[in-house]
Amino acid sequence: MAVYAIGDIQGCFDALCALLDRIDFQHARDRLWFTGDLVNRGPQSLEVLRYIRSLGERARVVLGNHDLHLLSVWAGPGEIRQDDNLLPVLEAPDAEQLMQWLRRQPLLYEEPDFPYVMVHAGIPPSWTLKEARARARELEAALRGPDLGNFFRHIYGNQPADWHDGLRGWNRLRFIVNAFTRMRFCSADGALLFDYKGAPENAPSGHYPWFSTPNRRYQPQGQTVVCGHWSTLGLRQETGLLAIDTGCLWGGRLTAARLDGEPELISMPCQARMEPGR
């Protein structure tokens, strides 16, 4: 049995199929972890969702910001943006089943006695791993609640940028959403920064990638965070971190990282392409 984590697909089903052929994925034997952003902008989001859902227990998914955007549009409050490519999903005869499956995916995934924890964007420096687990469960409960439309009417925005344990209600959930699905940079005291999405070496003064912020409370102890979301970061391996969004949709590649046994990285080029900045 092999376990592979796969970076952001964003509707690039052909690239996913090519990558699965390259790693010789066997449905009856192997398992796949997906770092989120399964959908949007690429041409085949519907095919991606149908395929991953069909894998059942062989696939583990965490939700990304584009997945939440799709759910928001489906639930009512969200609006299709100019660079979205979501209508084939929303108009599909099995849209209801796909969306109900998607809204029940976690924000943080891990397995007992397995040295990896998967999130889409990262774990903010103000949280321990234990706290991140609890915050993920809070958000998952809200996503699975009876009024998804009301959830999305309140959840978007950049504030609050700082976490404190006294946060309540929508402010609390909004920070949790942003931390798990949108975070890249933080200030030294842990405030989230959303205005810059580029490479770490050009970060605004006083800001750091979330995984190298000074005094962060989460310290890897034999575990590695697997994440995507940050195509301008690209492939990054260091103690406690495996970032595998290699910009499939932006003229880059789709990457799989083997998580069991000897480390192994495999990537395939993607034919779908969008211009940077869109």
C-alpha positions as CSV (number, residue, x, y, z in Angstrom):
1,M,0.0,0.0,0.0
2,A,1.2,3.5,-0.9
3,V,-0.1,6.8,0.5
4,Y,0.4,9.9,-1.7
5,A,-0.5,13.6,-1.0
6,I,-1.5,15.6,-4.0
7,G,-1.3,19.4,-4.3
8,D,-4.0,21.8,-5.5
9,I,-5.7,20.4,-8.6
10,Q,-8.1,23.3,-9.3
11,G,-10.1,21.5,-11.9
12,C,-7.2,20.1,-13.9
13,F,-8.5,16.5,-14.2
14,D,-6.3,15.6,-17.2
15,A,-3.2,16.4,-15.1
16,L,-4.5,14.4,-12.2
17,C,-5.1,11.4,-14.4
18,A,-1.6,11.7,-15.9
19,L,-0.1,11.9,-12.4
20,L,-2.0,8.9,-11.1
21,D,-0.8,6.9,-14.1
22,R,2.8,8.1,-13.3
23,I,2.6,6.9,-9.7
24,D,0.8,3.7,-10.7
25,F,-2.1,4.4,-8.4
26,Q,-4.0,1.2,-7.6
27,H,-7.6,1.8,-6.4
28,A,-7.8,-1.4,-4.3
29,R,-4.5,-0.8,-2.6
30,D,-3.3,2.8,-2.4
31,R,-4.6,5.9,-0.7
32,L,-4.6,9.6,-1.7
33,W,-4.5,12.7,0.4
34,F,-5.7,15.9,-1.4
35,T,-4.6,19.3,0.0
36,G,-7.7,21.2,-1.1
37,D,-8.7,23.5,-3.9
38,L,-10.0,20.6,-5.9
39,V,-12.0,22.9,-8.1
40,N,-12.3,26.2,-10.0
41,R,-10.5,28.0,-12.9
42,G,-9.3,24.8,-14.5
43,P,-11.6,23.2,-17.1
44,Q,-12.7,20.0,-15.4
45,S,-13.9,20.6,-11.8
46,L,-16.9,18.4,-12.3
47,E,-14.8,15.5,-13.3
48,V,-12.4,16.0,-10.4
49,L,-15.1,16.0,-7.9
50,R,-16.9,13.0,-9.3
51,Y,-13.7,11.0,-9.4
52,I,-12.4,11.8,-5.9
53,R,-15.8,11.2,-4.4
54,S,-15.9,7.8,-6.2
55,L,-12.7,6.8,-4.4
56,G,-14.6,6.6,-1.1
57,E,-12.3,5.8,1.8
58,R,-9.3,5.7,-0.5
59,A,-9.4,9.5,-0.7
60,R,-8.9,12.0,2.1
61,V,-9.6,15.7,1.4
62,V,-9.3,18.9,3.3
63,L,-11.2,22.0,2.1
64,G,-9.5,24.9,0.4
65,N,-10.7,28.5,-0.3
66,H,-11.9,27.6,-3.8
67,D,-13.9,24.7,-2.5
68,L,-15.6,27.0,0.0
69,H,-16.3,29.5,-2.7
70,L,-18.0,26.8,-4.7
71,L,-20.1,25.9,-1.7
72,S,-21.0,29.5,-1.1
73,V,-22.3,29.9,-4.7
74,W,-24.2,26.7,-4.4
75,A,-25.7,27.7,-1.1
76,G,-26.9,31.1,-2.4
77,P,-24.9,34.0,-1.0
78,G,-21.8,33.6,-3.2
79,E,-21.6,35.0,-6.7
80,I,-19.8,33.7,-9.8
81,R,-16.6,35.7,-10.5
82,Q,-15.2,36.5,-13.9
83,D,-12.4,34.0,-13.6
84,D,-14.5,31.2,-12.1
85,N,-15.2,28.0,-14.0
86,L,-17.9,26.5,-11.8
87,L,-21.1,26.3,-13.8
88,P,-20.6,22.8,-15.1
89,V,-20.6,21.6,-11.4
90,L,-23.5,23.7,-10.4
91,E,-25.6,22.6,-13.4
92,A,-24.7,18.9,-13.1
93,P,-27.5,16.5,-12.4
94,D,-25.6,15.2,-9.4
95,A,-24.7,18.7,-8.0
96,E,-26.6,18.1,-4.8
97,Q,-24.8,14.9,-4.0
98,L,-21.4,16.4,-4.8
99,M,-22.0,19.5,-2.7
100,Q,-23.3,17.5,0.2
101,W,-20.2,15.3,0.1
102,L,-17.9,18.4,-0.3
103,R,-19.4,20.3,2.7
104,R,-18.6,17.3,4.9
105,Q,-14.9,17.2,4.2
106,P,-12.6,18.3,7.1
107,L,-10.3,21.3,7.5
108,L,-7.6,19.3,9.1
109,Y,-6.9,15.6,8.6
110,E,-4.5,13.2,10.3
111,E,-4.3,9.5,11.2
112,P,-3.2,7.8,14.4
113,D,0.5,6.9,14.5
114,F,1.1,8.5,11.1
115,P,3.6,11.4,11.1
116,Y,1.7,13.8,8.9
117,V,-1.1,16.3,9.4
118,M,-2.8,17.9,6.4
119,V,-4.4,21.3,6.0
120,H,-4.9,23.5,3.0
121,A,-3.1,26.7,3.9
122,G,-1.4,26.1,7.3
123,I,-1.6,26.3,11.1
124,P,-1.4,29.8,12.4
125,P,1.4,30.6,14.8
126,S,-1.0,31.5,17.7
127,W,-2.3,27.9,17.9
128,T,-0.9,24.6,19.1
129,L,-1.7,21.5,17.1
130,K,-4.2,20.5,19.7
131,E,-5.9,23.9,19.4
132,A,-5.9,23.6,15.6
133,R,-7.7,20.3,15.8
134,A,-10.4,21.8,18.0
135,R,-10.8,24.9,15.8
136,A,-11.1,22.6,12.7
137,R,-13.9,20.7,14.5
138,E,-15.7,24.0,15.2
139,L,-15.6,25.0,11.6
140,E,-16.7,21.6,10.3
141,A,-19.7,21.7,12.6
142,A,-20.7,25.0,11.2
143,L,-20.3,23.8,7.6
144,R,-22.5,20.8,8.3
145,G,-25.1,22.9,10.1
146,P,-28.7,23.5,8.9
147,D,-28.3,26.9,7.4
148,L,-25.2,26.9,5.1
149,G,-26.4,30.1,3.3
150,N,-26.3,32.1,6.6
151,F,-22.9,30.8,7.3
152,F,-21.5,32.1,4.0
153,R,-23.3,35.4,4.5
154,H,-21.1,36.1,7.5
155,I,-17.9,34.4,6.9
156,Y,-16.0,36.5,4.3
157,G,-13.6,39.3,5.1
158,N,-10.1,39.9,6.5
159,Q,-11.0,40.8,10.1
160,P,-10.2,39.9,12.7
161,A,-6.6,39.5,11.7
162,D,-5.5,38.5,15.2
163,W,-6.5,35.5,17.2
164,H,-7.5,35.6,20.9
165,D,-9.4,33.0,22.9
166,G,-12.1,35.5,23.6
167,L,-13.3,35.6,20.0
168,R,-16.9,34.5,19.6
169,G,-19.5,34.1,16.9
170,W,-18.8,35.0,13.3
171,N,-15.6,36.7,14.2
172,R,-14.2,33.5,15.6
173,L,-15.4,31.4,12.7
174,R,-14.1,34.0,10.2
175,F,-10.6,33.8,11.6
176,I,-10.6,30.0,11.6
177,V,-11.7,30.0,7.9
178,N,-9.0,32.4,7.0
179,A,-6.3,30.6,8.9
180,F,-7.0,27.2,7.4
181,T,-7.8,28.3,3.8
182,R,-6.2,31.7,3.0
183,M,-3.2,32.2,5.2
184,R,0.3,32.7,3.8
185,F,2.1,35.5,5.8
186,C,1.9,36.6,9.4
187,S,3.4,39.4,11.5
188,A,5.8,38.5,14.3
189,D,2.9,38.6,16.7
190,G,0.8,36.3,14.6
191,A,-1.6,38.7,12.7
192,L,-2.6,37.4,9.3
193,L,-1.6,39.3,6.2
194,F,-3.7,39.0,3.1
195,D,-2.5,41.8,0.8
196,Y,0.6,40.0,-0.4
197,K,0.6,36.6,-2.1
198,G,4.1,36.4,-3.6
199,A,7.3,34.6,-2.7
200,P,8.7,34.7,0.8
201,E,11.9,36.5,-0.2
202,N,9.9,39.6,-1.2
203,A,7.6,39.6,1.9
204,P,6.7,43.0,3.4
205,S,8.9,44.1,6.2
206,G,8.0,42.5,9.5
207,H,6.1,39.6,8.0
208,Y,7.0,35.9,7.7
209,P,5.7,32.8,6.1
210,W,3.3,31.2,8.7
211,F,5.6,28.3,9.2
212,S,8.7,30.4,10.1
213,T,7.0,33.1,12.2
214,P,9.0,33.8,15.4
215,N,7.7,32.3,18.6
216,R,5.0,30.2,16.9
217,R,3.2,27.9,19.4
218,Y,3.0,24.9,17.1
219,Q,6.4,23.2,17.1
220,P,6.7,20.0,15.0
221,Q,7.5,17.0,17.2
222,G,8.0,14.2,14.7
223,Q,5.1,15.4,12.6
224,T,5.0,17.2,9.2
225,V,2.3,19.6,8.1
226,V,1.3,18.8,4.5
227,C,-0.3,21.8,2.7
228,G,-1.0,23.5,-0.6
229,H,-2.5,26.9,-1.4
230,W,0.7,28.8,-2.1
231,S,1.8,28.4,-5.7
232,T,4.4,31.1,-5.5
233,L,6.0,29.3,-2.6
234,G,6.1,26.1,-4.7
235,L,7.6,22.9,-3.5
236,R,9.1,23.4,0.0
237,Q,10.5,20.7,2.2
238,E,11.9,21.4,5.6
239,T,11.6,20.2,9.2
240,G,7.9,19.9,9.9
241,L,6.7,21.2,6.5
242,L,5.9,19.7,3.1
243,A,4.2,22.3,0.8
244,I,3.2,20.9,-2.5
245,D,1.2,23.5,-4.5
246,T,3.5,23.6,-7.5
247,G,1.3,25.9,-9.6
248,C,-0.5,23.3,-11.8
249,L,-2.9,25.9,-13.2
250,W,-0.3,28.6,-13.6
251,G,1.9,26.8,-16.1
252,G,3.6,24.7,-13.4
253,R,3.1,21.1,-12.4
254,L,0.8,18.9,-10.3
255,T,2.8,17.2,-7.6
256,A,2.4,14.0,-5.5
257,A,4.4,13.3,-2.4
258,R,4.7,9.8,-1.1
259,L,4.1,9.8,2.6
260,D,4.8,6.2,3.5
261,G,8.2,4.6,3.4
262,E,11.0,6.5,1.6
263,P,10.3,10.1,0.6
264,E,9.4,10.4,-3.0
265,L,8.2,13.4,-5.1
266,I,6.6,13.0,-8.5
267,S,5.1,15.8,-10.7
268,M,3.5,16.1,-14.1
269,P,3.1,19.2,-16.3
270,C,-0.4,20.7,-16.7
271,Q,-1.8,21.8,-20.0
272,A,-4.4,24.1,-18.6
273,R,-3.1,27.5,-17.9
274,M,-4.2,30.9,-16.5
275,E,-2.2,34.1,-16.6
276,P,-0.7,35.1,-13.2
277,G,-2.8,37.6,-11.3
278,R,-6.1,36.2,-12.3
